[in-house]
Amino acid sequence: MIRRLIALPALTLLALVGLASAASAHVNIDPEEVTGGSTTTVTLSFHHGKDGAATTGLEVLLPDGVTLVDVPEVEGWTSAVDETAGTVTWSGGSVADGEEGAFPVEVAIPNEDGELLFKTIQSTEAGDLAWIEEEEGHEEGSYPAPRLTVVADPSAPGGDDGTTSSTEDEAETTTTERRLPGTTLEAEQRDDGSSSLAPWLIGAGVAAVVAIGVGGYVLKRRAG
């Protein structure tokens, strides 16, 4: 690649450098990938203004499902949060074209696979740059939104770790295994061919009581 660039005419080389600079002009997000269900700090950064002009403001729209936790202080800048609109803005400072500007936000990430777009408006002395396009591209004239890849955490609440648990099954197991012996439920569900002596004993007891009562009555009649 280096040899091919050296072999190109000077004017062609300058044109390629110019195109590369235009194509690489975008707002970055760091890190580019996070674990779902986590709370992390993502930083939006850039190294350019517009047409050589300095950057004087930045506005970020938080994606649906993302909750703002904190906005760390950026020296020389004032931050503001609009909870209704779901935006964070920085103003009052200046970043010269060619210098790095970095603006962090601490957010809670939903536990779902996919991409989150942090649509951003970069204000400069020469006008605004709207980094809001959903299509990812680096060619000249494209303005892709900073995107964050989310990998769901299977161990987090609501995640899928490949194991399943059933409350109903656990309840059934508990009822069956921990049932106390001798209960009515156990007797009704027993099906081992055996029979309980309890009914016979109860019947015999009732018969004895009746017999005693009848005998006493007869003896009274004879004595009278």
N, C-alpha and C positions, 0 to 999 in steps of 0.2 A: 504494500500500500504506500509506503514512504517513497519507494523508487518511482511509482507511477505519479505521485504528486510532484516529485522533483522534475520529472520529464515533461510535465505540462507547462504550457506558456504562462508567463507571469500574470497576464490579465485573466486567464482562465482560473488560475489559482486564487486570485483575489476574489473572483466571483464566487467560487466555492466556499471560501471562508465567510463571505458575506451571507450566503444562504445558510450555512451552518449556524452562524450566530443568530439569525432570525428564527431558525427552526428550534434552537435550544432555549429560546426565551420563553420560559413558562414558570409557573409557581410550583415548587416542589413540596412534598409532604414527607416528614420523617418521624417515625419509621413508616415504611410503605406497607407493612403487614403486621397485624396484631392478632391476639387471641380473643375470641368472642367472650363476652361476659367480664372482661377486665376493665380496670380503670387505668388509663395511661395518658401520658402527655404527648401530644402530636405537635410538631412544629412546622408552620408554613413559612417557606423561605423563597427568596429570589435574588438574582444578581444583576438586575437590569431595571431600567425605567422605561420610558417611551420616547423614542426619537432623541435619546441622550438626556432627557429631563429626569429630575429627581422624583422619587416616590414620596408622596406626602400623606398617604392614608391607605388603609386596608380594611376591607369588610368581608367577613366570612359567614356564610349561611350553613348552620349545622344540619347534617342530614337527619331525616326522620329516624327516630329510635335512639339517637345519640343524646345523652344528657350532659349538660355543662356542669363541671365540678368546680373549676377554678380557672382564673385567667392570671397567670404569673406576670409580674411586672416587667415591662420592657423599658429600659432606660431612655428617657427623652420622649416617651410616648404616653398618651392617656388612653385607657381602654374604656369601652362602654358596652353594656349588655342589654339587648332588647329581648326579653323573654318571650314576648308575644310573637315577634317576628322570627325568633330563633337565630339572631345574629350577634356577632361580636365584631366591634369596630375598634380600630386604633387610629388616633389622629394626633396632631400637634408636633410630630417629629418630621424628619427628612432623611432619606437614604439616597445618596448620589448614585447615578447610573454607573454600573460596574462594581458597586459595593454590595455586600451581602446584607439583606434585611431578614431577620428571623423573628417570628411571632408565635409563641407557644400557647396552647390551650390544653387544659386537663379535662378529659371527658370520660364518661362511662359508655362502653361499647356494648351493643346488644349481642347476645350469643346466637348469631346466625351467620352461616356462610354467605359470602358475597362481597360486593364492592360498595363502599360509601363515598359519595362525591361531596367534597367540601367546596362548593361553588364560591368563588372569590372575585371581588372587584378591587383592582389595584388602581388607586388614584395617583396621578402624576401631574406635574406642572404643565404637561402637554396634553392632558386629557386622561380618560379612564381606559383601563384594559380589563375586559370582562372575561375572566377565566371560568366559564360556565358551561362549555360544551360537554355533552355526555359522551361523545365519541372520543376515544383516545387517539391522539395523533401528534406528530412532531414536525409536520411539514409547515412551510411558510403559510401564514394566514389562518392557521388553526389555533384555537384557544381552549384547550381541554381543561376541565376542572381537575384540581388535585384529587386523586383517588386513593382510598385506603382499602387494602384487601383484608377481609376478616375471615379467620379460620375458626370455626366453632369449637369450643372446648367440650369434649364429651363428658368430662367429669363435673362440669358446672351444672347447677340446677337448670333443668329443662334440656340438658344435653343428652345425647344418645351414646352410651358407652358399650352397647351391644348386649347388655344384660337387662332382663325384665323382672319386675316384681309385681305380684298381685296381692292386693290387700284382702280380696275375697278368699284367695287360696290360703293365705296365712291364717285368716280367721277360721276357715274350715278345719285346717290342720290343728289349730289350737283347741277347737271345740272337741275334736275327735280324740286327740292324744291326751289331753288334760282332763277328760271327763272323769269324775269321781266314780269309783266302783260302787255297785249296789243302788244306783239311782234309777228312777223310773225309766228315763230315757235309755239307759244302757240295757235294761231288761227288755224293753220293747224292740231294740235293734239287735239283740243277741239272736243268732241263728245257728247255733252249734249243736242242736238236737237235744240239749239238756233242758230240764225244767226246774223251776225254783220251788223249794219246799215252803216258802212263805205263805202261799194261799192255803195249803193244807193245815198248817199250824194255826192260822187265824180261824179257819172253819172249826177246827177241833175245840179251840178255846170258846167260841160262841156256843157250841153244842153243850159244853160242860156247864156254862153259866145257865143255860136254859134248863138243863136237867136238875141242877141244884134248886132252881126256883120252883120247878114243878114238884120236886120231892118235898120241899118245905110246905108247900100248899096242901099237899095230901096229908101230911102228918098233922097239920092243924085241924083239918076236917075230922080226922079220926079221933083226935083228942077231944073235940067238942062233942 
